[in-house]
Amino acid sequence: MEYICRRCVYKESERQKILNEIAHCRDRSIQNLVSQTRYGMLGLRARTKQYAKERSGKQAKEQAEYREKLKQYEEELSYQVMEKILEGEEVNRLVDMITKDKVRERLQRRVRELMSQTQELTEQDLLDLLQDHIEQGDIDLHGETIKITPRGARKLARNVLARVLEKLDSKEIGPHQVEESGYGVEFSTSSRKYELGDEYNRIDFEATLLNALGRNAGQKEISLETEDFQVHEGVHQTKILAGLLIDESSSMTGDKTGAAIDTALALAELITREPKDLLKVYLFSDRVRKIQPYDILNTRFAGGSTDIRAAMRAFRRGTANEKGDKQAYLVTDTEPNTQDSHYLGFERAIVGVVQEALAYRQAGITLNIIMLDETPRLKELASILAKRNLGRVFYTSPQRLGELVIEDYITSKKKAYKRG
């Protein structure tokens, strides 16, 4: 399977940049976005400033037109006053006529309104800009809040994946050193003689006992010898069950949050190209919640402490009845400190994480812990897992998170095809 099109060069359009900026703004209220365009979000700012400039030009033109209308009306009114004076009309009544003239009041009020308006960005400027995206079905307005639609989410996912694949295309994607037994293996109905090094969980007990009975035929006692043992042949699956476990605790902010969102989108988009494969996304802090991959765009990160064991357990239990190559990618920037909604601190919480890592090994799930920081306790966690061969640990930056996960998925897929 070829994942990377080498004939295409990815180029992000202005429309895509604006949609991407909106998606990565965690508070998408209209009021907040107007504030953001004043101080950041360059694409939006440039476009809304253009709208403001255009509005200002229209206002200046309109102001000149109303000034001219007012001038002409006041000239006509002055002629009427002169005629009334010549006819002997009382001056007080004429002053009243001028000051209370409704048309003159309306024209003066409109001139004042236009003069008071500035080139500051307004909510209407932003709404004018977003109208095109709304008509395209990329975003929806829910009251004063912007939501990314499924159509918009798919567009963003394709863009993110294209960026990642373009970066990966510039280097050779080589295989990681991963033991074959760490991937999803289904046992075949046939079996063979046991050989030194075969895993005990592959023993075919029925065939083994039949061999022992045949060898001990006619004897009162039945003994087991090495030659009696049969093991099931392993049938490797090409189906991959990927789990993206994203830390949403208080420390995961800014670039880290954005990188996690982009990674979920890119992996979801890539996996949709493989009908057999499946992606499960979990957000965790002191609690765990499963979400649909594209829903991460409209999900607010909860904050709180970090229960890594609960996130790992959720994916293991969620795939217990599934068959395939199970890959868990746990993304965090802080050490475990909570278990079952109770804050325990690192020393006690790490015990539960190691126990769950052991359960992963027994279930045939490959654990990949991706650390976005290098604190002493995270290094200690990595050391413990490495010594016991309980998982792979990667240190990376938010900027390279998507590349790391996508590259590992592609490598795993290629290995699964070769084994299959």
Secondary structure as UniProt FT lines:
FT   TURN            6..7
FT   HELIX           14..23
FT   HELIX           30..39
FT   HELIX           42..86
FT   TURN            87..88
FT   HELIX           91..99
FT   HELIX           102..116
FT   HELIX           123..136
FT   STRAND          139..142
FT   TURN            143..144
FT   STRAND          145..148
FT   HELIX           150..169
FT   HELIX           180..182
FT   STRAND          185..193
FT   TURN            196..197
FT   HELIX           200..202
FT   HELIX           205..215
FT   TURN            216..218
FT   HELIX           226..228
FT   STRAND          230..236
FT   STRAND          240..247
FT   TURN            250..251
FT   HELIX           255..271
FT   TURN            272..273
FT   TURN            275..276
FT   STRAND          278..284
FT   STRAND          288..291
FT   HELIX           293..298
FT   HELIX           308..318
FT   TURN            319..321
FT   STRAND          325..332
FT   STRAND          338..339
FT   TURN            340..341
FT   STRAND          342..343
FT   HELIX           346..363
FT   STRAND          365..371
FT   HELIX           376..387
FT   TURN            388..389
FT   STRAND          392..395
FT   HELIX           398..400
FT   HELIX           401..419
//
